[in-house]
Structure formats: structure tokens, C-alpha cells
Amino acid sequence: MTEPQQSLQNHARIIPAYHYFIFGAFTINLVASIMNLVNAPSFATVAGVLTASALIVLALYARVFALKAQDRVIRLEMRLRMKELLPPALQPRLSEFTPGQLVAMRFASDAELPELARQVLDGNVQDKKAIKGMIKDWQGDFLRV
């Protein structure tokens, strides 16, 4: 099965079972737990609200932790790519890139990466969406979490 063409407009990844089903079910559970607490306050209903809240926090952190691990791998991958692709004049500036800049630039083709890197550094572009918008030859990332 081939992946659809990826671009700035459609690169965000939504997993319906995770983003809608799990968070929907956990939200309904939290609302029901709060209603139970309001209607019949007791230790059990307080525990139910705490458990429902903890499940939502757990689901959020599971996503955040996975994305942070992915960003660390992307940062390493981008530093390796840049060591191969950047001209000697830009090589000493590799340490100036922030993790967010590196993550945003991963969609750039090898051919445009050196000039994009120069523009990002010289313009001190920090906004990931702005950096992604500067990419002309978008290369999809189909292995993201």
C-alpha cells in the first residue's frame, strides 16, 4: 500500500482510534465520574474522578513521551544529514540549531537543505510552522509516531 503524497497541509498525523476513540471514551468516563460525585459524594466517587482524570493524563503523557523520543531521533538524523550536506562554511554552526528547527527541517530534500539551513540560521527562524512553510521540495516522513 503506497502512502499518499505528503505536504505541509496534510503532514499532521491523526490516529482516529487514539485521538478520537480513546480521548472520547476517557472524557465521557470523566464526565460520568463527576456526575456520580455530584449526585452521590463518597470516597468511591472521589476515587472514580481521580482515576478518570489520571487516565486522561496518562494518555496525554504517553503521546508526549513518544513524540519527545521521536524528536531526539530526528535531531540525531538531521545532524548526520547536515554533516554530509552542509557546505564547510556552515559546518561550525551545526550546534546553533535548536531541536525544534531540526525537527521542522526534516521534510526538506537533500538538495534544498543547505540553503534552508542557512536561511533558518541567518534569519533566526524559530517557528516550526514557518520553517516548514519555507520548504519547496517536501519529502514525506512516513515513519513518524
N, CA, C and O atoms as a GROMACS GRO file, in nm:
protein
  580
    1MET      N    1   0.084  -0.117   0.000
    1MET     CA    2   0.000   0.000   0.000
    1MET      C    3   0.089   0.124   0.000
    1MET      O    4   0.176   0.137   0.087
    2THR      N    5   0.070   0.213  -0.093
    2THR     CA    6   0.152   0.333  -0.101
    2THR      C    7   0.092   0.443  -0.015
    2THR      O    8  -0.030   0.455  -0.001
    3GLU      N    9   0.181   0.523   0.042
    3GLU     CA   10   0.138   0.635   0.124
    3GLU      C   11   0.094   0.750   0.033
    3GLU      O   12   0.151   0.767  -0.075
    4PRO      N   13  -0.004   0.828   0.074
    4PRO     CA   14  -0.042   0.944  -0.007
    4PRO      C   15   0.068   1.048  -0.006
    4PRO      O   16   0.151   1.051   0.085
    5GLN      N   17   0.070   1.134  -0.107
    5GLN     CA   18   0.168   1.242  -0.112
    5GLN      C   19   0.153   1.326   0.014
    5GLN      O   20   0.042   1.361   0.053
    6GLN      N   21   0.263   1.358   0.076
    6GLN     CA   22   0.261   1.436   0.200
    6GLN      C   23   0.303   1.578   0.170
    6GLN      O   24   0.388   1.602   0.084
    7SER      N   25   0.243   1.674   0.240
    7SER     CA   26   0.276   1.815   0.222
    7SER      C   27   0.259   1.888   0.354
    7SER      O   28   0.220   1.828   0.455
    8LEU      N   29   0.287   2.016   0.353
    8LEU     CA   30   0.268   2.098   0.473
    8LEU      C   31   0.123   2.092   0.520
    8LEU      O   32   0.096   2.090   0.640
    9GLN      N   33   0.030   2.088   0.426
    9GLN     CA   34  -0.112   2.091   0.461
    9GLN      C   35  -0.163   1.960   0.521
    9GLN      O   36  -0.260   1.961   0.597
   10ASN      N   37  -0.101   1.848   0.488
   10ASN     CA   38  -0.157   1.721   0.535
   10ASN      C   39  -0.057   1.634   0.612
   10ASN      O   40  -0.081   1.514   0.628
   11HIS      N   41   0.053   1.690   0.659
   11HIS     CA   42   0.155   1.607   0.723
   11HIS      C   43   0.124   1.571   0.868
   11HIS      O   44   0.183   1.477   0.922
   12ALA      N   45   0.032   1.643   0.933
   12ALA     CA   46  -0.002   1.610   1.071
   12ALA      C   47  -0.069   1.472   1.074
   12ALA      O   48  -0.152   1.441   0.989
   13ARG      N   49  -0.032   1.393   1.170
   13ARG     CA   50  -0.082   1.257   1.176
   13ARG      C   51  -0.190   1.244   1.283
   13ARG      O   52  -0.166   1.271   1.401
   14ILE      N   53  -0.308   1.204   1.241
   14ILE     CA   54  -0.420   1.180   1.331
   14ILE      C   55  -0.450   1.030   1.326
   14ILE      O   56  -0.473   0.974   1.220
   15ILE      N   57  -0.450   0.968   1.442
   15ILE     CA   58  -0.485   0.826   1.454
   15ILE      C   59  -0.624   0.823   1.517
   15ILE      O   60  -0.637   0.842   1.638
   16PRO      N   61  -0.728   0.798   1.439
   16PRO     CA   62  -0.864   0.806   1.492
   16PRO      C   63  -0.887   0.724   1.619
   16PRO      O   64  -0.951   0.772   1.712
   17ALA      N   65  -0.836   0.602   1.623
   17ALA     CA   66  -0.856   0.518   1.742
   17ALA      C   67  -0.793   0.581   1.866
   17ALA      O   68  -0.846   0.567   1.976
   18TYR      N   69  -0.681   0.649   1.849
   18TYR     CA   70  -0.613   0.713   1.962
   18TYR      C   71  -0.674   0.850   1.991
   18TYR      O   72  -0.720   0.877   2.102
   19HIS      N   73  -0.673   0.937   1.892
   19HIS     CA   74  -0.712   1.076   1.914
   19HIS      C   75  -0.862   1.093   1.942
   19HIS      O   76  -0.900   1.179   2.020
   20TYR      N   77  -0.945   1.013   1.880
   20TYR     CA   78  -1.090   1.032   1.897
   20TYR      C   79  -1.150   0.929   1.991
   20TYR      O   80  -1.220   0.965   2.086
   21PHE      N   81  -1.126   0.801   1.965
   21PHE     CA   82  -1.189   0.697   2.047
   21PHE      C   83  -1.138   0.700   2.191
   21PHE      O   84  -1.218   0.709   2.285
   22ILE      N   85  -1.007   0.691   2.209
   22ILE     CA   86  -0.953   0.684   2.346
   22ILE      C   87  -0.984   0.810   2.424
   22ILE      O   88  -1.035   0.803   2.537
   23PHE      N   89  -0.954   0.927   2.364
   23PHE     CA   90  -0.981   1.050   2.439
   23PHE      C   91  -1.130   1.075   2.456
   23PHE      O   92  -1.173   1.132   2.556
   24GLY      N   93  -1.210   1.033   2.359
   24GLY     CA   94  -1.356   1.046   2.373
   24GLY      C   95  -1.408   0.959   2.486
   24GLY      O   96  -1.486   1.004   2.569
   25ALA      N   97  -1.362   0.834   2.489
   25ALA     CA   98  -1.406   0.743   2.594
   25ALA      C   99  -1.359   0.790   2.732
   25ALA      O  100  -1.434   0.784   2.829
   26PHE      N  101  -1.235   0.837   2.740
   26PHE     CA  102  -1.185   0.886   2.868
   26PHE      C  103  -1.259   1.012   2.913
   26PHE      O  104  -1.282   1.032   3.032
   27THR      N  105  -1.295   1.097   2.819
   27THR     CA  106  -1.369   1.219   2.854
   27THR      C  107  -1.509   1.185   2.902
   27THR      O  108  -1.556   1.240   3.002
   28ILE      N  109  -1.576   1.094   2.833
   28ILE     CA  110  -1.709   1.051   2.877
   28ILE      C  111  -1.699   0.990   3.016
   28ILE      O  112  -1.784   1.015   3.102
   29ASN      N  113  -1.596   0.910   3.039
   29ASN     CA  114  -1.576   0.849   3.171
   29ASN      C  115  -1.555   0.955   3.279
   29ASN      O  116  -1.609   0.943   3.389
   30LEU      N  117  -1.478   1.059   3.247
   30LEU     CA  118  -1.455   1.166   3.344
   30LEU      C  119  -1.585   1.240   3.375
   30LEU      O  120  -1.616   1.266   3.491
   31VAL      N  121  -1.660   1.274   3.271
   31VAL     CA  122  -1.788   1.344   3.292
   31VAL      C  123  -1.882   1.259   3.375
   31VAL      O  124  -1.946   1.310   3.468
   32ALA      N  125  -1.893   1.130   3.344
   32ALA     CA  126  -1.979   1.041   3.421
   32ALA      C  127  -1.932   1.031   3.565
   32ALA      O  128  -2.014   1.028   3.657
   33SER      N  129  -1.802   1.027   3.586
   33SER     CA  130  -1.748   1.019   3.723
   33SER      C  131  -1.779   1.146   3.801
   33SER      O  132  -1.813   1.140   3.920
   34ILE      N  133  -1.768   1.261   3.735
   34ILE     CA  134  -1.801   1.388   3.802
   34ILE      C  135  -1.949   1.392   3.836
   34ILE      O  136  -1.987   1.438   3.944
   35MET      N  137  -2.034   1.345   3.744
   35MET     CA  138  -2.178   1.343   3.771
   35MET      C  139  -2.209   1.252   3.890
   35MET      O  140  -2.292   1.285   3.974
   36ASN      N  141  -2.141   1.137   3.896
   36ASN     CA  142  -2.159   1.048   4.010
   36ASN      C  143  -2.117   1.115   4.140
   36ASN      O  144  -2.184   1.101   4.242
   37LEU      N  145  -2.006   1.188   4.136
   37LEU     CA  146  -1.957   1.258   4.255
   37LEU      C  147  -2.057   1.363   4.302
   37LEU      O  148  -2.084   1.375   4.421
   38VAL      N  149  -2.110   1.438   4.206
   38VAL     CA  150  -2.207   1.544   4.241
   38VAL      C  151  -2.335   1.483   4.298
   38VAL      O  152  -2.390   1.533   4.397
   39ASN      N  153  -2.383   1.374   4.237
   39ASN     CA  154  -2.509   1.313   4.280
   39ASN      C  155  -2.498   1.231   4.409
   39ASN      O  156  -2.593   1.223   4.486
   40ALA      N  157  -2.381   1.171   4.431
   40ALA     CA  158  -2.365   1.085   4.549
   40ALA      C  159  -2.221   1.092   4.597
   40ALA      O  160  -2.143   1.000   4.575
   41PRO      N  161  -2.186   1.203   4.664
   41PRO     CA  162  -2.047   1.216   4.709
   41PRO      C  163  -2.008   1.106   4.808
   41PRO      O  164  -2.078   1.078   4.905
   42SER      N  165  -1.895   1.045   4.780
   42SER     CA  166  -1.841   0.942   4.868
   42SER      C  167  -1.694   0.923   4.832
   42SER      O  168  -1.644   0.978   4.734
   43PHE      N  169  -1.628   0.844   4.913
   43PHE     CA  170  -1.489   0.815   4.881
   43PHE      C  171  -1.478   0.746   4.745
   43PHE      O  172  -1.387   0.776   4.668
   44ALA      N  173  -1.568   0.657   4.716
   44ALA     CA  174  -1.564   0.582   4.589
   44ALA      C  175  -1.583   0.675   4.470
   44ALA      O  176  -1.517   0.657   4.368
   45THR      N  177  -1.672   0.772   4.480
   45THR     CA  178  -1.694   0.862   4.366
   45THR      C  179  -1.577   0.959   4.350
   45THR      O  180  -1.543   0.998   4.238
   46VAL      N  181  -1.515   1.000   4.460
   46VAL     CA  182  -1.394   1.082   4.452
   46VAL      C  183  -1.282   1.001   4.386
   46VAL      O  184  -1.210   1.052   4.299
   47ALA      N  185  -1.268   0.877   4.426
   47ALA     CA  186  -1.167   0.789   4.366
   47ALA      C  187  -1.196   0.770   4.216
   47ALA      O  188  -1.103   0.763   4.135
   48GLY      N  189  -1.322   0.762   4.180
   48GLY     CA  190  -1.360   0.748   4.039
   48GLY      C  191  -1.318   0.870   3.957
   48GLY      O  192  -1.270   0.855   3.845
   49VAL      N  193  -1.337   0.990   4.012
   49VAL     CA  194  -1.297   1.113   3.942
   49VAL      C  195  -1.145   1.118   3.931
   49VAL      O  196  -1.092   1.152   3.825
   50LEU      N  197  -1.075   1.084   4.037
   50LEU     CA  198  -0.929   1.083   4.033
   50LEU      C  199  -0.876   0.982   3.930
   50LEU      O  200  -0.783   1.012   3.855
   51THR      N  201  -0.936   0.864   3.927
   51THR     CA  202  -0.894   0.762   3.831
   51THR      C  203  -0.923   0.806   3.687
   51THR      O  204  -0.838   0.789   3.599
   52ALA      N  205  -1.040   0.863   3.663
   52ALA     CA  206  -1.075   0.911   3.529
   52ALA      C  207  -0.980   1.023   3.486
   52ALA      O  208  -0.938   1.028   3.370
   53SER      N  209  -0.947   1.111   3.578
   53SER     CA  210  -0.852   1.219   3.547
   53SER      C  211  -0.713   1.162   3.518
   53SER      O  212  -0.645   1.205   3.425
   54ALA      N  213  -0.672   1.065   3.598
   54ALA     CA  214  -0.540   1.003   3.579
   54ALA      C  215  -0.531   0.934   3.444
   54ALA      O  216  -0.425   0.937   3.380
   55LEU      N  217  -0.638   0.872   3.399
   55LEU     CA  218  -0.636   0.807   3.267
   55LEU      C  219  -0.614   0.907   3.154
   55LEU      O  220  -0.542   0.879   3.059
   56ILE      N  221  -0.676   1.023   3.164
   56ILE     CA  222  -0.657   1.126   3.062
   56ILE      C  223  -0.513   1.177   3.064
   56ILE      O  224  -0.450   1.192   2.959
   57VAL      N  225  -0.461   1.203   3.183
   57VAL     CA  226  -0.322   1.249   3.195
   57VAL      C  227  -0.227   1.142   3.142
   57VAL      O  228  -0.130   1.174   3.074
   58LEU      N  229  -0.254   1.016   3.174
   58LEU     CA  230  -0.171   0.905   3.125
   58LEU      C  231  -0.170   0.901   2.972
   58LEU      O  232  -0.064   0.886   2.911
   59ALA      N  233  -0.286   0.914   2.910
   59ALA     CA  234  -0.293   0.911   2.764
   59ALA      C  235  -0.218   1.029   2.703
   59ALA      O  236  -0.149   1.013   2.602
   60LEU      N  237  -0.230   1.146   2.763
   60LEU     CA  238  -0.158   1.264   2.713
   60LEU      C  239  -0.007   1.246   2.725
   60LEU      O  240   0.066   1.274   2.630
   61TYR      N  241   0.038   1.198   2.840
   61TYR     CA  242   0.182   1.179   2.859
   61TYR      C  243   0.236   1.068   2.769
   61TYR      O  244   0.350   1.078   2.723
   62ALA      N  245   0.159   0.965   2.745
   62ALA     CA  246   0.205   0.859   2.656
   62ALA      C  247   0.237   0.918   2.518
   62ALA      O  248   0.336   0.880   2.457
   63ARG      N  249   0.153   1.008   2.471
   63ARG     CA  250   0.176   1.073   2.341
   63ARG      C  251   0.297   1.167   2.347
   63ARG      O  252   0.382   1.164   2.259
   64VAL      N  253   0.304   1.248   2.451
   64VAL     CA  254   0.413   1.344   2.465
   64VAL      C  255   0.548   1.272   2.475
   64VAL      O  256   0.645   1.314   2.412
   65PHE      N  257   0.554   1.165   2.553
   65PHE     CA  258   0.679   1.092   2.568
   65PHE      C  259   0.722   1.028   2.435
   65PHE      O  260   0.841   1.031   2.402
   66ALA      N  261   0.628   0.972   2.361
   66ALA     CA  262   0.662   0.912   2.232
   66ALA      C  263   0.712   1.018   2.135
   66ALA      O  264   0.809   0.995   2.063
   67LEU      N  265   0.647   1.134   2.132
   67LEU     CA  266   0.691   1.241   2.043
   67LEU      C  267   0.828   1.295   2.082
   67LEU      O  268   0.909   1.328   1.995
   68LYS      N  269   0.855   1.304   2.210
   68LYS     CA  270   0.986   1.352   2.256
   68LYS      C  271   1.096   1.254   2.215
   68LYS      O  272   1.204   1.296   2.172
   69ALA      N  273   1.070   1.125   2.229
   69ALA     CA  274   1.168   1.025   2.186
   69ALA      C  275   1.190   1.034   2.034
   69ALA      O  276   1.303   1.025   1.986
   70GLN      N  277   1.081   1.051   1.961
   70GLN     CA  278   1.093   1.066   1.816
   70GLN      C  279   1.174   1.190   1.780
   70GLN      O  280   1.259   1.185   1.691
   71ASP      N  281   1.150   1.300   1.848
   71ASP     CA  282   1.225   1.423   1.820
   71ASP      C  283   1.374   1.407   1.846
   71ASP      O  284   1.456   1.464   1.775
   72ARG      N  285   1.409   1.328   1.947
   72ARG     CA  286   1.551   1.303   1.974
   72ARG      C  287   1.615   1.226   1.859
   72ARG      O  288   1.728   1.256   1.820
   73VAL      N  289   1.544   1.129   1.805
   73VAL     CA  290   1.596   1.052   1.692
   73VAL      C  291   1.607   1.141   1.569
   73VAL      O  292   1.705   1.135   1.495
   74ILE      N  293   1.506   1.224   1.546
   74ILE     CA  294   1.508   1.316   1.431
   74ILE      C  295   1.626   1.412   1.444
   74ILE      O  296   1.694   1.440   1.346
   75ARG      N  297   1.650   1.463   1.565
   75ARG     CA  298   1.762   1.554   1.587
   75ARG      C  299   1.895   1.487   1.548
   75ARG      O  300   1.979   1.548   1.482
   76LEU      N  301   1.912   1.363   1.588
   76LEU     CA  302   2.034   1.289   1.552
   76LEU      C  303   2.041   1.268   1.401
   76LEU      O  304   2.145   1.289   1.340
   77GLU      N  305   1.930   1.226   1.341
   77GLU     CA  306   1.926   1.203   1.197
   77GLU      C  307   1.961   1.331   1.120
   77GLU      O  308   2.038   1.328   1.024
   78MET      N  309   1.904   1.444   1.163
   78MET     CA  310   1.929   1.570   1.094
   78MET      C  311   2.075   1.615   1.110
   78MET      O  312   2.133   1.669   1.016
   79ARG      N  313   2.133   1.594   1.226
   79ARG     CA  314   2.274   1.631   1.243
   79ARG      C  315   2.363   1.547   1.151
   79ARG      O  316   2.460   1.597   1.095
   80LEU      N  317   2.331   1.420   1.136
   80LEU     CA  318   2.407   1.334   1.045
   80LEU      C  319   2.388   1.378   0.900
   80LEU      O  320   2.484   1.385   0.824
   81ARG      N  321   2.265   1.408   0.862
   81ARG     CA  322   2.239   1.457   0.725
   81ARG      C  323   2.315   1.586   0.699
   81ARG      O  324   2.376   1.604   0.593
   82MET      N  325   2.311   1.677   0.796
   82MET     CA  326   2.374   1.807   0.777
   82MET      C  327   2.526   1.796   0.770
   82MET      O  328   2.590   1.872   0.696
   83LYS      N  329   2.583   1.704   0.844
   83LYS     CA  330   2.728   1.684   0.835
   83LYS      C  331   2.769   1.643   0.694
   83LYS      O  332   2.878   1.676   0.647
   84GLU      N  333   2.681   1.570   0.629
   84GLU     CA  334   2.709   1.528   0.491
   84GLU      C  335   2.677   1.636   0.388
   84GLU      O  336   2.745   1.646   0.286
   85LEU      N  337   2.573   1.715   0.414
   85LEU     CA  338   2.519   1.803   0.310
   85LEU      C  339   2.559   1.950   0.320
   85LEU      O  340   2.564   2.019   0.218
   86LEU      N  341   2.586   1.999   0.441
   86LEU     CA  342   2.614   2.142   0.455
   86LEU      C  343   2.752   2.176   0.402
   86LEU      O  344   2.846   2.097   0.415
   87PRO      N  345   2.765   2.294   0.342
   87PRO     CA  346   2.898   2.337   0.296
   87PRO      C  347   2.989   2.362   0.416
   87PRO      O  348   2.941   2.385   0.527
   88PRO      N  349   3.120   2.359   0.394
   88PRO     CA  350   3.215   2.378   0.504
   88PRO      C  351   3.191   2.506   0.585
   88PRO      O  352   3.217   2.508   0.705
   89ALA      N  353   3.143   2.611   0.522
   89ALA     CA  354   3.119   2.737   0.593
   89ALA      C  355   3.009   2.724   0.698
   89ALA      O  356   3.011   2.795   0.798
   90LEU      N  357   2.914   2.635   0.676
   90LEU     CA  358   2.803   2.617   0.772
   90LEU      C  359   2.831   2.507   0.874
   90LEU      O  360   2.763   2.501   0.977
   91GLN      N  361   2.927   2.422   0.850
   91GLN     CA  362   2.955   2.311   0.941
   91GLN      C  363   2.978   2.355   1.086
   91GLN      O  364   2.924   2.292   1.177
   92PRO      N  365   3.056   2.462   1.110
   92PRO     CA  366   3.077   2.502   1.250
   92PRO      C  367   2.951   2.553   1.320
   92PRO      O  368   2.949   2.566   1.442
   93ARG      N  369   2.847   2.581   1.244
   93ARG     CA  370   2.724   2.636   1.302
   93ARG      C  371   2.620   2.529   1.336
   93ARG      O  372   2.509   2.562   1.379
   94LEU      N  373   2.654   2.403   1.317
   94LEU     CA  374   2.559   2.295   1.345
   94LEU      C  375   2.502   2.301   1.486
   94LEU      O  376   2.384   2.273   1.507
   95SER      N  377   2.584   2.338   1.581
   95SER     CA  378   2.539   2.342   1.720
   95SER      C  379   2.441   2.456   1.748
   95SER      O  380   2.379   2.459   1.855
   96GLU      N  381   2.426   2.548   1.655
   96GLU     CA  382   2.334   2.660   1.674
   96GLU      C  383   2.188   2.622   1.651
   96GLU      O  384   2.098   2.693   1.695
   97PHE      N  385   2.164   2.510   1.583
   97PHE     CA  386   2.027   2.469   1.556
   97PHE      C  387   1.960   2.420   1.684
   97PHE      O  388   2.020   2.346   1.761
   98THR      N  389   1.835   2.461   1.704
   98THR     CA  390   1.757   2.411   1.816
   98THR      C  391   1.691   2.280   1.775
   98THR      O  392   1.677   2.253   1.655
   99PRO      N  393   1.651   2.198   1.871
   99PRO     CA  394   1.580   2.074   1.835
   99PRO      C  395   1.456   2.103   1.749
   99PRO      O  396   1.429   2.029   1.654
  100GLY      N  397   1.382   2.207   1.780
  100GLY     CA  398   1.263   2.240   1.702
  100GLY      C  399   1.295   2.274   1.558
  100GLY      O  400   1.221   2.235   1.467
  101GLN      N  401   1.403   2.346   1.536
  101GLN     CA  402   1.443   2.379   1.400
  101GLN      C  403   1.480   2.252   1.323
  101GLN      O  404   1.441   2.236   1.207
  102LEU      N  405   1.554   2.164   1.387
  102LEU     CA  406   1.595   2.040   1.322
  102LEU      C  407   1.474   1.953   1.288
  102LEU      O  408   1.468   1.895   1.179
  103VAL      N  409   1.380   1.944   1.380
  103VAL     CA  410   1.259   1.864   1.356
  103VAL      C  411   1.181   1.921   1.238
  103VAL      O  412   1.130   1.846   1.156
  104ALA      N  413   1.170   2.052   1.230
  104ALA     CA  414   1.095   2.115   1.122
  104ALA      C  415   1.164   2.098   0.987
  104ALA      O  416   1.097   2.084   0.885
  105MET      N  417   1.296   2.101   0.986
  105MET     CA  418   1.369   2.093   0.859
  105MET      C  419   1.377   1.952   0.802
  105MET      O  420   1.424   1.935   0.690
  106ARG      N  421   1.334   1.851   0.876
  106ARG     CA  422   1.348   1.713   0.830
  106ARG      C  423   1.273   1.686   0.702
  106ARG      O  424   1.306   1.590   0.631
  107PHE      N  425   1.174   1.768   0.669
  107PHE     CA  426   1.095   1.745   0.548
  107PHE      C  427   1.163   1.798   0.422
  107PHE      O  428   1.116   1.772   0.311
  108ALA      N  429   1.272   1.872   0.437
  108ALA     CA  430   1.341   1.930   0.321
  108ALA      C  431   1.421   1.824   0.248
  108ALA      O  432   1.477   1.733   0.309
  109SER      N  433   1.425   1.837   0.116
  109SER     CA  434   1.506   1.745   0.036
  109SER      C  435   1.654   1.772   0.062
  109SER      O  436   1.690   1.879   0.112
  110ASP      N  437   1.737   1.677   0.028
  110ASP     CA  438   1.881   1.695   0.044
  110ASP      C  439   1.930   1.813  -0.038
  110ASP      O  440   2.020   1.886   0.005
  111ALA      N  441   1.872   1.833  -0.155
  111ALA     CA  442   1.917   1.941  -0.243
  111ALA      C  443   1.889   2.079  -0.183
  111ALA      O  444   1.969   2.171  -0.200
  112GLU      N  445   1.778   2.094  -0.115
  112GLU     CA  446   1.745   2.228  -0.062
  112GLU      C  447   1.785   2.248   0.084
  112GLU      O  448   1.779   2.360   0.135
  113LEU      N  449   1.826   2.143   0.152
  113LEU     CA  450   1.859   2.154   0.294
  113LEU      C  451   1.970   2.255   0.325
  113LEU      O  452   1.955   2.332   0.419
  114PRO      N  453   2.081   2.259   0.250
  114PRO     CA  454   2.185   2.357   0.285
  114PRO      C  455   2.136   2.502   0.281
  114PRO      O  456   2.168   2.580   0.371
  115GLU      N  457   2.060   2.539   0.178
  115GLU     CA  458   2.012   2.677   0.170
  115GLU      C  459   1.906   2.705   0.275
  115GLU      O  460   1.903   2.814   0.332
  116LEU      N  461   1.820   2.608   0.302
  116LEU     CA  462   1.720   2.624   0.408
  116LEU      C  463   1.789   2.642   0.542
  116LEU      O  464   1.749   2.728   0.621
  117ALA      N  465   1.891   2.563   0.569
  117ALA     CA  466   1.965   2.574   0.695
  117ALA      C  467   2.026   2.714   0.709
  117ALA      O  468   2.021   2.774   0.816
  118ARG      N  469   2.082   2.763   0.603
  118ARG     CA  470   2.141   2.899   0.605
  118ARG      C  471   2.033   3.004   0.636
  118ARG      O  472   2.054   3.094   0.717
  119GLN      N  473   1.918   2.992   0.570
  119GLN     CA  474   1.808   3.088   0.591
  119GLN      C  475   1.757   3.083   0.735
  119GLN      O  476   1.730   3.186   0.795
  120VAL      N  477   1.745   2.963   0.788
  120VAL     CA  478   1.695   2.947   0.926
  120VAL      C  479   1.793   3.008   1.025
  120VAL      O  480   1.752   3.080   1.116
  121LEU      N  481   1.922   2.982   1.008
  121LEU     CA  482   2.021   3.038   1.099
  121LEU      C  483   2.034   3.190   1.083
  121LEU      O  484   2.032   3.263   1.182
  122ASP      N  485   2.049   3.236   0.959
  122ASP     CA  486   2.069   3.380   0.936
  122ASP      C  487   1.947   3.462   0.976
  122ASP      O  488   1.961   3.575   1.025
  123GLY      N  489   1.828   3.406   0.956
  123GLY     CA  490   1.706   3.477   0.992
  123GLY      C  491   1.659   3.448   1.132
  123GLY      O  492   1.557   3.503   1.176
  124ASN      N  493   1.731   3.362   1.205
  124ASN     CA  494   1.693   3.320   1.339
  124ASN      C  495   1.546   3.278   1.343
  124ASN      O  496   1.470   3.318   1.432
  125VAL      N  497   1.506   3.196   1.245
  125VAL     CA  498   1.368   3.148   1.236
  125VAL      C  499   1.349   3.037   1.338
  125VAL      O  500   1.412   2.932   1.330
  126GLN      N  501   1.261   3.060   1.434
  126GLN     CA  502   1.237   2.964   1.541
  126GLN      C  503   1.105   2.888   1.524
  126GLN      O  504   1.093   2.774   1.571
  127ASP      N  505   1.008   2.948   1.459
  127ASP     CA  506   0.875   2.890   1.447
  127ASP      C  507   0.877   2.770   1.352
  127ASP      O  508   0.914   2.783   1.235
  128LYS      N  509   0.836   2.652   1.404
  128LYS     CA  510   0.841   2.530   1.323
  128LYS      C  511   0.751   2.539   1.201
  128LYS      O  512   0.787   2.492   1.093
  129LYS      N  513   0.634   2.600   1.215
  129LYS     CA  514   0.543   2.613   1.100
  129LYS      C  515   0.604   2.703   0.994
  129LYS      O  516   0.590   2.676   0.875
  130ALA      N  517   0.672   2.810   1.035
  130ALA     CA  518   0.736   2.900   0.939
  130ALA      C  519   0.847   2.826   0.864
  130ALA      O  520   0.862   2.843   0.743
  131ILE      N  521   0.925   2.746   0.935
  131ILE     CA  522   1.032   2.671   0.871
  131ILE      C  523   0.973   2.571   0.772
  131ILE      O  524   1.021   2.561   0.659
  132LYS      N  525   0.871   2.499   0.813
  132LYS     CA  526   0.807   2.404   0.722
  132LYS      C  527   0.751   2.475   0.600
  132LYS      O  528   0.753   2.420   0.490
  133GLY      N  529   0.701   2.596   0.618
  133GLY     CA  530   0.647   2.673   0.507
  133GLY      C  531   0.754   2.717   0.408
  133GLY      O  532   0.723   2.747   0.293
  134MET      N  533   0.878   2.721   0.451
  134MET     CA  534   0.989   2.760   0.363
  134MET      C  535   1.034   2.645   0.272
  134MET      O  536   1.109   2.668   0.176
  135ILE      N  537   0.990   2.525   0.301
  135ILE     CA  538   1.034   2.408   0.224
  135ILE      C  539   0.961   2.405   0.090
  135ILE      O  540   0.838   2.415   0.084
  136LYS      N  541   1.038   2.390  -0.015
  136LYS     CA  542   0.983   2.387  -0.151
  136LYS      C  543   0.964   2.244  -0.201
  136LYS      O  544   0.863   2.214  -0.265
  137ASP      N  545   1.060   2.157  -0.174
  137ASP     CA  546   1.056   2.018  -0.219
  137ASP      C  547   1.031   1.929  -0.098
  137ASP      O  548   1.125   1.877  -0.037
  138TRP      N  549   0.904   1.912  -0.063
  138TRP     CA  550   0.864   1.841   0.058
  138TRP      C  551   0.890   1.692   0.044
  138TRP      O  552   0.847   1.629  -0.053
  139GLN      N  553   0.961   1.637   0.142
  139GLN     CA  554   0.986   1.493   0.148
  139GLN      C  555   0.910   1.437   0.267
  139GLN      O  556   0.935   1.474   0.382
  140GLY      N  557   0.816   1.349   0.238
  140GLY     CA  558   0.731   1.296   0.345
  140GLY      C  559   0.808   1.218   0.449
  140GLY      O  560   0.910   1.155   0.420
  141ASP      N  561   0.758   1.223   0.572
  141ASP     CA  562   0.810   1.143   0.681
  141ASP      C  563   0.701   1.043   0.718
  141ASP      O  564   0.608   1.076   0.791
  142PHE      N  565   0.712   0.921   0.667
  142PHE     CA  566   0.607   0.822   0.685
  142PHE      C  567   0.633   0.729   0.802
  142PHE      O  568   0.556   0.636   0.826
  143LEU      N  569   0.741   0.752   0.877
  143LEU     CA  570   0.775   0.666   0.990
  143LEU      C  571   0.749   0.735   1.124
  143LEU      O  572   0.791   0.685   1.228
  144ARG      N  573   0.682   0.847   1.121
  144ARG     CA  574   0.663   0.922   1.246
  144ARG      C  575   0.562   0.854   1.338
  144ARG      O  576   0.478   0.776   1.294
  145VAL      N  577   0.572   0.888   1.465
  145VAL     CA  578   0.485   0.831   1.567
  145VAL      C  579   0.351   0.902   1.563
  145VAL      O  580   0.261   0.870   1.641
   0.00000   0.00000   0.00000
